[in-house]
C-alpha cells in the first residue's frame, strides 16, 4: 500500500518539477523574448512570416482574431475530410486501404480540428500512413497551437490598458508550433523510440505465434483446447470441436507511431495511432514509455498556469489557479484509485477474485494492462480526462461505477482541471470571472479581476463559455438516449448502458476523445451528431473567450485598495473550486444519478 501511494506522489511531483521551467520558456516565446533556441528557430519563424506575408507587428481586434481562428480551422477541416475520402488513390498507403466513408470522414475531421481526437475506428486498419501523418499529426499540432493562441489573446486582454488589439493569431500560432511544440515533441519522440515505440514506414507484418490458438465459429478463443497442427483438429477433453479454426499467425501493425504519440500527448489530442491507444504494446511498451506519455499529458496545461502568472507579473495568481486545478485533480485521482483498488462486492464475493494487494495489483484489474497495474492506470485515467486528452492505457468501460463516474465528471466540468492546452486555462479563467462576480455581489462591491472591472458584458460571455460544454453534452446525449436505435450500439443495458451513452457525449462535448470501449459509435447518426457536439463545444467557448478579451483590452486598470477582493488567497481558491463543482453538480447530477450512481447502489 505504501509503495502504491509513493507512485501517485512521485508522478505528481515529477509533473510540477517539469512544468515550472516549461512555463517560463513558453512565457518567453509568446512575449517574443530570447530563449536558448532563438538562434536556431527565429530564422525559421521569420521565414514563415515572409512566405505567408504575415505582419508580425499586427494587432488584431477580437473580431478579426476570431475570424482568423475560424477560417484557419475550416481550411483544416475541409483538407482532412477530403484526404480521408481520397486516401485510396493517394501515395503513402502500403496496406492498400480504401477511402473512408463520408460520415466517418466528417466525424474524424471535426474531431481532429477541435483537438478532441474522438476515434470511431481503428487507426491501423482504417487510415493510410499519409492520412495519419499529413492529416492527423498536422492537426494535432495546429489544433493544440490554436488553443494556446486564444489563451494568450485573453491574457493580453488583462495585461493591456485602453488598447484595441490582442496581437496576431498568425504570429501566435507560428511561435507556438515552431518554438514550443516541434522542439518538445522531437525530444519526446526520440525518448519514446528509445523505449521501444515503433517509428517506421514499413507495411504491416505477419508473424508466427509462439503457441497456436483455436477459435470457434464466432471467433472466440476456445479454452483448454488441444490442437493438432498436422491433422488440423481441435479437441476439448477428448471431444472434437466442429468448425474450429486454428490460428498460427498474428497481424502486427507498423508505421510512424512515436511521432504521433508524442504530439497526441503534449497537445492534449489523445488520438492513438493504434485502435486501443496507449494500451497497445507497440504504442506504449513498458513503464518507462508509460511515464513519459502520462506526464506529457498535463505538462503544457500545468506549465501554462505558471506562464500565465509570469505574463501578468503576478505569480501568486498563477499559483492560485494552479492550486485550484491541482486540488480538483488530486481529489479525482484519489477517488478513482480507491474505487478501483477496493473493486466491487461482486468481485470479492466468496473469494471469486483475489483483490488483496500482497505481491499483486489487487482490486479491479478488468480492462487494465498487467504491466501497468491499478496505480498507473488510475493516474492515467485522471490525467487524461482532467485534460482534454482522451488517450488511454486501460479501458474505462471496465472501471467500477464510481471510478467511471469520476472520469465522466472531470470532462463534464468543461475540461478545466488543467484541461486542454490553452483551452483548459481560458475555461478556468471564465470560471474565475464568474467567481469574482458572485463574490462581489455577496460583499456589495463592483467585481474586479486582475485590475479590470467585470461588467455584464464579460459576465454574459463567461456564462456562455462555462455552460457551452454542459449544453452540448446534455442535449446530445438526451437525443441519443431517446432513440430506440441507440440500444444497438450498446455493449450493456440498464444503468451501465446509459453511462456508455453519457460518457460518449461527455467525451466529445468536453473535447476529450476517450471512450467507454463497449460503445459502437460508428453509425451515421452518431458520427454526425458527435461531430456537431464537438464543433459547438470547441468554437462557442473560443468566440466567448475572445469577446471577453476584446472588451477587457479596452479598459483601464483599477487601483488595488483595501476593499479589493483578493484572488490569490486560499479563500478565492476555495470559492473557485466550489463554483466549478457547483456548475457541474447542478448540470449533471440527474444524469449521473440514473447512470453510474444507480449502477453503484445496485451492486450493494
C-alpha positions as CSV (number, residue, x, y, z in Angstrom):
1,X,0.0,0.0,0.0
2,X,2.8,2.4,0.9
3,X,4.6,1.8,-2.5
4,X,1.3,2.5,-4.3
5,X,0.9,5.8,-2.5
6,X,4.6,6.7,-3.4
7,X,3.8,6.1,-7.0
8,X,0.9,8.6,-7.0
9,X,3.0,11.2,-5.2
10,X,6.1,10.8,-7.4
11,X,4.0,11.1,-10.6
12,X,2.6,14.4,-9.4
13,X,5.9,15.8,-8.1
14,X,7.5,15.0,-11.5
15,X,4.8,16.9,-13.3
16,X,5.3,20.0,-11.2
17,X,9.1,19.9,-11.5
18,X,8.9,19.7,-15.3
19,X,6.0,22.2,-15.7
20,X,7.8,25.2,-14.0
21,X,10.7,25.6,-16.4
22,X,8.4,24.8,-19.4
23,X,6.1,27.5,-18.3
24,X,8.9,30.0,-18.0
25,X,10.0,29.0,-21.6
26,X,6.5,29.4,-23.0
27,X,6.2,32.8,-21.5
28,X,9.4,34.0,-23.1
29,X,8.3,32.6,-26.5
30,X,4.9,34.2,-26.5
31,X,6.4,37.5,-25.4
32,X,9.0,37.4,-28.2
33,X,11.9,37.2,-25.8
34,X,15.2,35.5,-26.4
35,X,15.5,31.8,-25.5
36,X,18.3,29.2,-25.8
37,X,16.7,28.1,-29.1
38,X,16.2,31.5,-30.6
39,X,19.3,31.5,-32.7
40,X,18.1,28.3,-34.4
41,X,14.4,28.9,-34.5
42,X,13.8,32.7,-35.0
43,X,15.1,32.5,-38.7
44,X,12.5,29.7,-39.3
45,X,9.8,31.9,-37.7
46,X,10.7,34.9,-39.9
47,X,10.8,32.7,-43.0
48,X,7.2,31.6,-42.3
49,X,6.2,35.3,-42.0
50,X,7.9,36.1,-45.3
51,X,6.4,33.2,-47.2
52,X,2.9,33.7,-45.8
53,X,3.0,37.5,-46.0
54,X,2.4,37.9,-42.2
55,X,2.8,41.2,-40.5
56,X,4.5,40.3,-37.2
57,X,3.5,43.6,-35.7
58,X,-0.2,43.4,-36.5
59,X,-2.7,44.0,-33.6
60,X,-5.9,42.3,-34.4
61,X,-9.3,43.3,-32.9
62,X,-11.1,40.4,-31.2
63,X,-13.4,40.0,-34.2
64,X,-10.6,39.7,-36.7
65,X,-8.8,37.3,-34.4
66,X,-11.9,35.2,-34.1
67,X,-12.4,35.2,-37.9
68,X,-8.8,34.1,-38.4
69,X,-9.3,31.2,-36.0
70,X,-12.5,30.1,-37.6
71,X,-11.2,30.3,-41.2
72,X,-8.0,28.5,-40.3
73,X,-9.9,25.7,-38.7
74,X,-12.3,25.5,-41.6
75,X,-9.5,25.1,-44.1
76,X,-8.0,22.3,-41.9
77,X,-11.5,20.6,-41.7
78,X,-12.0,20.6,-45.5
79,X,-8.5,19.3,-46.2
80,X,-8.7,16.5,-43.7
81,X,-12.2,15.5,-44.8
82,X,-11.0,15.2,-48.5
83,X,-7.8,13.5,-47.6
84,X,-9.7,10.6,-45.9
85,X,-12.2,10.3,-48.8
86,X,-9.4,10.1,-51.4
87,X,-6.7,8.2,-49.5
88,X,-7.3,5.1,-51.6
89,X,-6.0,7.0,-54.6
90,X,-3.0,8.6,-52.9
91,X,0.5,7.5,-52.1
92,X,1.7,6.5,-48.6
93,X,-0.8,3.6,-48.5
94,X,1.2,0.3,-48.4
95,X,-1.8,-1.6,-47.0
96,X,-4.0,-0.5,-49.9
97,X,-6.7,0.8,-47.7
98,X,-9.8,2.3,-49.4
99,X,-11.2,5.7,-48.8
100,X,-13.1,6.4,-45.5
101,X,-16.9,6.7,-45.8
102,X,-18.3,10.2,-45.7
103,X,-19.9,10.3,-42.2
104,X,-16.8,8.8,-40.6
105,X,-14.6,11.3,-42.5
106,X,-16.8,14.1,-41.3
107,X,-16.6,12.9,-37.7
108,X,-12.8,12.5,-37.8
109,X,-12.2,15.8,-39.4
110,X,-14.4,17.6,-36.8
111,X,-12.7,15.5,-34.1
112,X,-9.1,16.5,-35.0
113,X,-9.6,20.2,-35.8
114,X,-11.3,20.6,-32.4
115,X,-8.5,18.9,-30.5
116,X,-10.9,16.2,-29.5
117,X,-9.4,13.2,-31.4
118,X,-12.5,11.1,-30.9
119,X,-12.0,7.9,-32.9
120,X,-14.8,5.7,-34.0
121,X,-12.3,3.5,-35.9
122,X,-9.0,1.6,-35.5
123,X,-6.3,3.8,-37.0
124,X,-4.0,0.9,-38.1
125,X,-6.7,-0.7,-40.2
126,X,-8.6,2.4,-41.4
127,X,-6.2,5.2,-42.2
128,X,-3.1,5.2,-44.5
129,X,0.3,6.4,-43.4
130,X,-0.2,9.6,-45.4
131,X,-3.6,10.3,-43.7
132,X,-2.1,9.6,-40.3
133,X,1.0,11.8,-40.9
134,X,-0.3,14.7,-43.2
135,X,-3.8,14.8,-41.8
136,X,-4.0,13.7,-38.2
137,X,-0.5,14.6,-37.0
138,X,-0.6,18.0,-38.6
139,X,-3.9,18.8,-37.0
140,X,-2.5,17.6,-33.6
141,X,0.0,20.4,-33.9
142,X,-2.2,23.2,-35.2
143,X,-5.3,22.5,-33.1
144,X,-3.2,22.5,-30.0
145,X,-1.5,25.7,-31.1
146,X,-4.9,27.3,-31.7
147,X,-5.9,26.8,-28.1
148,X,-2.7,28.3,-26.8
149,X,-3.0,31.3,-29.1
150,X,-6.6,32.0,-27.9
151,X,-5.3,31.8,-24.3
152,X,-2.6,34.4,-24.8
153,X,-5.1,36.7,-26.6
154,X,-7.1,36.6,-23.4
155,X,-4.1,37.2,-21.2
156,X,-3.3,40.3,-23.3
157,X,-6.8,41.4,-22.7
158,X,-6.0,41.5,-18.9
159,X,-2.4,42.9,-19.5
160,X,-3.1,45.8,-21.9
161,X,-4.6,49.1,-20.9
162,X,-7.0,51.1,-23.1
163,X,-5.8,49.3,-26.3
164,X,-7.5,47.9,-29.3
165,X,-5.5,44.9,-30.4
166,X,-4.9,41.4,-29.0
167,X,-1.9,40.6,-31.1
168,X,-1.8,38.5,-34.3
169,X,-3.3,35.0,-34.4
170,X,-0.8,34.1,-37.2
171,X,2.1,35.2,-35.1
172,X,0.8,33.4,-32.0
173,X,0.2,30.1,-33.8
174,X,3.5,30.2,-35.6
175,X,5.5,30.8,-32.5
176,X,3.7,28.1,-30.6
177,X,4.4,25.5,-33.3
178,X,8.0,26.4,-34.1
179,X,9.3,27.3,-30.7
180,X,7.2,25.1,-28.3
181,X,5.5,22.1,-30.0
182,X,8.1,21.0,-32.5
183,X,11.2,21.0,-30.2
184,X,9.3,19.5,-27.3
185,X,7.9,16.7,-29.4
186,X,11.1,16.0,-31.2
187,X,12.7,15.2,-27.8
188,X,9.8,13.1,-26.6
189,X,9.6,11.2,-29.9
190,X,13.3,10.2,-29.6
191,X,12.7,9.1,-26.0
192,X,9.8,7.0,-27.0
193,X,11.7,5.3,-29.8
194,X,14.5,4.6,-27.4
195,X,11.8,2.9,-25.2
196,X,10.5,0.7,-27.9
197,X,7.7,2.6,-29.6
198,X,7.7,1.9,-33.3
199,X,8.6,4.6,-35.8
200,X,9.0,3.4,-39.4
201,X,7.4,3.3,-42.8
202,X,7.2,-0.4,-43.2
203,X,4.0,-2.2,-44.2
204,X,2.3,-4.3,-41.5
205,X,3.9,-7.6,-40.7
206,X,2.5,-11.1,-40.3
207,X,4.4,-13.2,-37.7
208,X,4.1,-16.7,-36.4
209,X,2.6,-17.2,-33.0
210,X,4.8,-18.8,-30.4
211,X,1.9,-21.0,-29.5
212,X,-1.1,-21.5,-31.8
213,X,-4.6,-20.8,-30.6
214,X,-8.1,-22.2,-31.6
215,X,-11.3,-20.1,-32.1
216,X,-14.8,-21.2,-32.7
217,X,-17.2,-20.1,-35.5
218,X,-17.9,-16.9,-33.6
219,X,-14.2,-16.0,-33.4
220,X,-14.0,-16.7,-29.6
221,X,-10.9,-18.3,-28.2
222,X,-11.5,-21.9,-27.1
223,X,-10.2,-22.5,-23.6
224,X,-8.3,-25.7,-22.7
225,X,-8.1,-26.7,-26.4
226,X,-5.7,-29.5,-27.6
227,X,-4.5,-28.5,-31.0
228,X,-3.1,-30.9,-33.6
229,X,-1.5,-28.9,-36.3
230,X,-0.8,-31.9,-38.6
231,X,-4.4,-33.1,-38.8
232,X,-5.9,-29.5,-38.2
233,X,-8.2,-30.8,-35.5
234,X,-9.2,-29.2,-32.2
235,X,-10.4,-31.2,-29.2
236,X,-11.5,-30.3,-25.7
237,X,-11.4,-33.1,-23.1
238,X,-11.1,-35.6,-25.9
239,X,-14.2,-34.3,-27.8
240,X,-13.6,-32.8,-31.3
241,X,-14.8,-29.2,-31.7
242,X,-16.6,-28.8,-35.1
243,X,-15.7,-25.9,-37.4
244,X,-12.9,-24.8,-35.1
245,X,-10.2,-22.7,-36.7
246,X,-6.5,-22.9,-35.8
247,X,-4.7,-19.5,-35.7
248,X,-0.9,-19.7,-36.2
249,X,-0.1,-16.1,-37.4
250,X,-0.6,-12.6,-36.0
251,X,-1.1,-9.3,-37.7
252,X,1.4,-6.7,-36.4
253,X,0.9,-3.1,-37.5
254,X,3.8,-0.9,-38.3
255,X,4.2,2.8,-39.2
256,X,5.4,6.2,-37.8
257,X,3.8,5.8,-34.3
258,X,6.2,7.5,-32.0
259,X,6.0,10.9,-33.7
260,X,2.2,10.9,-33.5
261,X,2.2,9.5,-29.9
262,X,4.4,12.4,-28.7
263,X,2.1,15.2,-30.0
264,X,-1.1,13.4,-29.1
265,X,0.0,13.6,-25.5
266,X,1.7,17.1,-25.3
267,X,-1.0,18.7,-27.4
268,X,-3.8,17.0,-25.3
269,X,-5.0,15.5,-28.5
270,X,-5.2,11.9,-27.4
271,X,-5.9,10.1,-30.7
272,X,-4.0,6.8,-30.7
273,X,-2.0,5.5,-33.6
274,X,-3.5,2.1,-32.7
275,X,-7.1,1.4,-32.1
276,X,-6.6,0.6,-28.4
277,X,-4.4,3.6,-28.0
278,X,-1.7,3.5,-25.3
279,X,-2.8,0.1,-24.1
280,X,-1.2,-1.3,-27.2
281,X,2.3,-2.7,-26.5
282,X,3.8,-1.1,-29.7
283,X,2.5,2.3,-28.7
284,X,3.3,2.1,-25.0
285,X,5.6,-0.9,-24.4
286,X,6.7,-0.5,-20.7
287,X,6.8,1.6,-17.5
288,X,9.4,3.9,-19.0
289,X,7.3,4.9,-22.0
290,X,4.2,5.0,-19.9
291,X,5.7,7.6,-17.5
292,X,6.8,9.8,-20.4
293,X,3.5,9.6,-22.2
294,X,1.4,10.1,-19.0
295,X,3.5,13.1,-17.7
296,X,3.3,14.6,-21.2
297,X,-0.5,14.8,-21.0
298,X,-0.5,17.5,-18.3
299,X,2.9,19.1,-19.0
300,X,1.8,22.0,-21.1
301,X,-1.6,22.7,-19.4
302,X,0.2,22.8,-16.0
303,X,3.1,24.9,-17.4
304,X,0.6,27.4,-18.8
305,X,-0.6,28.3,-15.2
306,X,3.0,29.3,-14.4
307,X,3.4,31.1,-17.7
308,X,0.1,33.0,-17.0
309,X,1.3,34.2,-13.6
310,X,4.6,35.3,-15.1
311,X,2.9,37.1,-18.0
312,X,0.7,39.2,-15.8
313,X,3.5,39.8,-13.4
314,X,1.6,38.2,-10.6
315,X,3.0,34.7,-9.9
316,X,0.7,34.3,-6.9
317,X,-2.3,34.5,-9.3
318,X,-0.8,31.8,-11.5
319,X,-0.2,29.7,-8.4
320,X,-3.8,30.2,-7.2
321,X,-5.2,28.9,-10.5
322,X,-2.8,26.0,-10.4
323,X,-3.7,25.2,-6.8
324,X,-7.4,25.1,-7.7
325,X,-6.8,22.7,-10.6
326,X,-4.3,20.6,-8.6
327,X,-6.7,20.1,-5.7
328,X,-9.5,19.0,-8.0
329,X,-7.1,16.6,-9.8
330,X,-5.9,15.1,-6.6
331,X,-9.4,14.6,-5.3
332,X,-10.5,12.9,-8.6
333,X,-7.4,10.8,-8.8
334,X,-7.8,9.6,-5.2
335,X,-11.5,8.7,-5.8
336,X,-10.6,6.7,-8.9
337,X,-7.7,5.0,-7.1
338,X,-9.7,4.0,-4.0
339,X,-12.7,2.8,-6.1
340,X,-10.5,0.6,-8.4
341,X,-8.3,-0.7,-5.6
342,X,-11.3,-1.9,-3.4
343,X,-13.2,-3.1,-6.5
344,X,-16.8,-4.2,-6.2
345,X,-18.6,-6.6,-3.8
346,X,-19.3,-8.9,-6.7
347,X,-15.5,-9.4,-7.4
348,X,-14.8,-10.1,-3.7
349,X,-17.8,-12.3,-3.1
350,X,-17.0,-15.8,-1.8
351,X,-13.4,-15.2,-2.9
352,X,-14.3,-15.3,-6.6
353,X,-11.4,-12.9,-7.3
354,X,-8.4,-12.3,-5.0
355,X,-8.4,-8.5,-4.6
356,X,-5.6,-8.4,-2.0
357,X,-2.6,-6.3,-2.6
358,X,0.1,-8.7,-1.4
359,X,2.5,-9.5,-4.3
360,X,-0.1,-8.4,-6.9
361,X,-2.0,-5.3,-8.0
362,X,-5.2,-6.5,-6.4
363,X,-8.5,-4.7,-6.8
364,X,-10.4,-4.4,-10.1
365,X,-7.9,-5.4,-12.8
366,X,-10.5,-5.9,-15.5
367,X,-9.6,-3.9,-18.6
368,X,-6.2,-2.9,-17.3
369,X,-2.8,-3.9,-18.5
370,X,-0.9,-6.2,-16.1
371,X,2.3,-4.3,-17.0
372,X,0.9,-1.1,-15.5
373,X,-1.4,-2.2,-12.7
374,X,-4.1,-0.1,-10.9
375,X,-2.0,2.8,-9.7
376,X,-0.7,3.8,-13.1
377,X,-4.0,3.1,-14.8
378,X,-5.9,5.2,-12.3
379,X,-3.4,8.0,-12.5
380,X,-3.6,8.0,-16.3
381,X,-7.4,7.9,-16.3
382,X,-7.5,11.0,-14.1
383,X,-4.8,12.8,-16.1
384,X,-6.4,12.1,-19.5
385,X,-9.9,13.1,-18.5
386,X,-8.8,16.2,-16.5
387,X,-7.0,17.3,-19.6
388,X,-8.9,17.3,-22.9
389,X,-6.6,14.5,-23.9
390,X,-8.5,11.2,-24.2
391,X,-5.7,8.8,-24.6
392,X,-6.0,5.6,-22.5
393,X,-3.8,2.8,-21.2
394,X,-6.8,0.9,-19.8
395,X,-10.4,0.5,-20.7
396,X,-12.7,2.9,-18.8
397,X,-15.7,0.8,-19.6
398,X,-14.4,-1.8,-17.2
399,X,-13.9,0.6,-14.3
400,X,-16.1,0.4,-11.2
401,X,-19.2,2.7,-11.3
402,X,-17.6,5.4,-9.1
403,X,-14.3,5.2,-11.0
404,X,-16.0,5.6,-14.3
405,X,-18.2,8.4,-13.0
406,X,-15.3,10.5,-11.8
407,X,-13.7,10.3,-15.3
408,X,-17.0,11.5,-16.7
409,X,-17.3,14.3,-14.2
410,X,-13.9,15.6,-15.0
411,X,-14.9,16.0,-18.6
412,X,-18.3,17.4,-17.8
413,X,-16.8,20.2,-15.7
414,X,-15.7,21.7,-19.0
415,X,-12.2,20.2,-19.0
416,X,-10.9,23.0,-16.8
417,X,-9.0,20.8,-14.3
418,X,-5.8,21.7,-16.2
419,X,-7.8,20.9,-19.3
420,X,-6.5,21.1,-22.9
421,X,-3.5,23.2,-23.9
422,X,-4.8,26.7,-23.7
423,X,-8.5,25.9,-23.6
424,X,-8.3,24.5,-20.1
425,X,-6.8,27.7,-18.7
426,X,-9.1,30.1,-20.5
427,X,-12.0,27.9,-19.4
428,X,-10.9,28.2,-15.8
429,X,-10.4,32.0,-16.2
430,X,-14.0,32.2,-17.3
431,X,-15.0,30.4,-14.1
432,X,-12.7,32.8,-12.2
433,X,-14.6,35.8,-13.7
434,X,-17.9,34.1,-12.6
435,X,-16.5,33.6,-9.1
436,X,-15.4,37.2,-8.6
437,X,-18.8,38.4,-9.9
438,X,-20.7,36.2,-7.4
439,X,-18.2,37.2,-4.6
440,X,-18.7,40.9,-5.5
441,X,-22.4,40.6,-5.2
442,X,-22.0,39.0,-1.8
443,X,-20.0,41.9,-0.4
444,X,-21.7,44.6,-2.3
445,X,-18.7,45.7,-4.5
446,X,-18.1,46.0,-8.2
447,X,-16.4,42.8,-9.2
448,X,-12.8,43.1,-10.3
449,X,-10.3,40.6,-11.7
450,X,-6.6,41.3,-12.4
451,X,-7.2,45.1,-12.2
452,X,-10.1,45.1,-14.7
453,X,-13.8,45.7,-13.8
454,X,-16.0,42.7,-14.5
455,X,-19.2,44.1,-16.0
456,X,-22.4,42.5,-17.5
457,X,-20.7,42.1,-21.0
458,X,-18.0,39.9,-19.6
459,X,-20.4,38.0,-17.3
460,X,-22.7,37.1,-20.2
461,X,-19.9,35.7,-22.3
462,X,-18.3,34.0,-19.2
463,X,-21.6,32.2,-18.7
464,X,-21.6,31.1,-22.3
465,X,-18.1,29.7,-22.0
466,X,-18.9,27.9,-18.8
467,X,-22.2,26.4,-20.0
468,X,-21.3,25.5,-23.6
469,X,-20.0,22.1,-22.6
470,X,-23.0,21.1,-20.4
471,X,-25.4,22.2,-23.0
472,X,-23.6,20.2,-25.8
473,X,-23.4,17.1,-23.6
474,X,-26.9,17.1,-22.2
475,X,-28.7,17.9,-25.5
476,X,-26.6,15.4,-27.5
477,X,-26.9,12.5,-25.0
478,X,-30.6,13.3,-24.4
479,X,-31.5,13.0,-28.0
480,X,-29.4,9.8,-28.4
481,X,-30.9,8.2,-25.3
482,X,-34.4,8.8,-26.7
483,X,-33.7,7.0,-29.9
484,X,-34.5,3.2,-29.9
485,X,-31.7,2.5,-32.4
486,X,-29.1,3.6,-29.8
487,X,-29.6,0.2,-28.0
488,X,-27.9,-1.5,-31.0
489,X,-24.7,0.4,-30.3
490,X,-24.6,-0.5,-26.6
491,X,-22.4,-3.3,-25.1
492,X,-24.5,-3.2,-21.9
493,X,-28.1,-2.4,-21.0
494,X,-29.6,-0.7,-17.9
495,X,-27.6,1.9,-15.9
496,X,-24.3,1.0,-17.4
497,X,-25.7,1.3,-20.9
498,X,-26.8,4.9,-20.1
499,X,-23.3,5.5,-18.7
500,X,-21.9,4.4,-22.1
501,X,-24.0,7.0,-23.9
502,X,-23.4,9.7,-21.4
503,X,-19.6,9.1,-21.4
504,X,-19.6,9.3,-25.2
505,X,-21.2,12.7,-25.4
506,X,-19.3,13.9,-22.3
507,X,-16.1,13.0,-24.1
508,X,-17.0,14.8,-27.3
509,X,-18.6,17.7,-25.6
510,X,-15.5,18.1,-23.4
511,X,-13.3,17.8,-26.5
512,X,-11.6,14.8,-24.8
513,X,-11.9,11.9,-27.1
514,X,-11.7,8.9,-24.8
515,X,-14.4,6.3,-24.8
516,X,-16.2,3.6,-22.9
517,X,-14.8,1.0,-25.2
518,X,-18.0,-1.1,-25.3
519,X,-19.9,1.6,-27.2
520,X,-20.1,1.4,-31.0
521,X,-20.4,5.0,-32.3
522,X,-19.5,4.3,-35.9
523,X,-23.0,4.9,-37.4
524,X,-24.3,7.8,-39.5
525,X,-26.3,9.3,-36.6
526,X,-23.5,9.1,-34.1
527,X,-20.8,10.3,-36.5
528,X,-22.8,13.3,-37.5
529,X,-24.3,14.2,-34.1
530,X,-21.0,13.8,-32.3
531,X,-19.3,16.0,-34.9
532,X,-21.8,18.7,-34.2
533,X,-21.3,18.4,-30.5
534,X,-17.5,18.7,-30.9
535,X,-17.7,21.7,-33.1
536,X,-20.2,23.5,-30.8
537,X,-18.2,22.8,-27.6
538,X,-14.9,23.9,-29.2
539,X,-15.8,27.1,-31.0
540,X,-18.5,28.6,-28.9
541,X,-16.1,29.0,-25.9
542,X,-13.4,30.3,-28.3
543,X,-15.7,33.0,-29.5
544,X,-16.8,33.9,-26.0
545,X,-13.2,34.0,-24.7
546,X,-12.1,36.3,-27.5
547,X,-15.1,38.5,-27.0
548,X,-14.2,38.9,-23.3
549,X,-10.6,39.6,-24.3
550,X,-11.6,42.3,-26.8
551,X,-13.7,44.1,-24.2
552,X,-11.1,43.8,-21.4
553,X,-8.3,45.1,-23.6
554,X,-10.1,48.5,-24.0
555,X,-10.5,49.1,-20.2
556,X,-8.2,51.0,-17.9
557,X,-6.6,49.4,-14.8
558,X,-8.2,49.9,-11.4
559,X,-6.0,50.6,-8.4
560,X,-5.9,47.9,-5.8
561,X,-7.4,49.1,-2.5
562,X,-8.1,47.6,1.0
563,X,-11.6,46.6,-0.2
564,X,-10.4,44.8,-3.3
565,X,-11.2,41.1,-3.3
566,X,-8.0,39.1,-3.2
567,X,-7.9,36.5,-6.0
568,X,-4.6,34.9,-4.8
569,X,-5.5,33.6,-1.3
570,X,-6.9,30.3,-0.1
571,X,-10.5,31.7,0.2
572,X,-10.5,32.5,-3.5
573,X,-9.2,29.1,-4.4
574,X,-11.9,27.5,-2.3
575,X,-14.6,29.7,-4.0
576,X,-13.3,28.9,-7.4
577,X,-13.4,25.1,-6.8
578,X,-16.9,25.5,-5.3
579,X,-18.2,27.3,-8.4
580,X,-16.7,24.8,-10.8
581,X,-18.1,21.8,-8.8
582,X,-21.5,23.6,-8.3
583,X,-22.0,24.1,-12.1
584,X,-21.0,20.5,-12.7
585,X,-23.3,19.2,-10.0
586,X,-26.3,21.2,-10.9
587,X,-25.9,20.3,-14.6
588,X,-25.1,16.6,-14.4
589,X,-26.4,15.2,-11.1
590,X,-29.7,13.9,-12.6
591,X,-27.9,12.1,-15.5
592,X,-25.2,10.7,-13.2
593,X,-27.9,9.5,-10.8
594,X,-29.5,7.5,-13.5
595,X,-26.2,6.1,-14.8
596,X,-23.1,5.3,-12.6
597,X,-24.8,6.1,-9.3
598,X,-27.7,3.8,-10.0
599,X,-25.2,1.1,-11.0
600,X,-23.2,1.6,-7.9
601,X,-26.1,1.4,-5.5
602,X,-27.4,-1.6,-7.4
603,X,-24.3,-3.5,-6.6
604,X,-24.7,-3.1,-2.8
